[in-house]
């Protein structure tokens, strides 16, 4: 049995399911989700222990959870 050479057409490679502005927005939002937990934990580390530092820690955990959810996108 001979190997068949199946190549995609050049026109098929140009098709995308999402517009370019959505791709660029997702890159910016993912960057924000990578940086925000580091900023929140850095602020929480310098604050005295209490509700505010706990809030910053929860925000960091929430951002990391969102990052894990959007990792497949």
Number of C-alpha atoms within 10 A of each C-alpha: 3 4 5 6 6 6 6 8 8 8 7 8 8 7 9 8 5 8 9 10 9 10 11 11 11 14 12 12 14 17 12 13 20 16 14 16 20 15 13 19 19 15 14 20 14 9 14 10 10 9 10 13 19 16 13 20 20 16 16 23 15 14 21 18 13 14 17 12 10 13 9 6 6
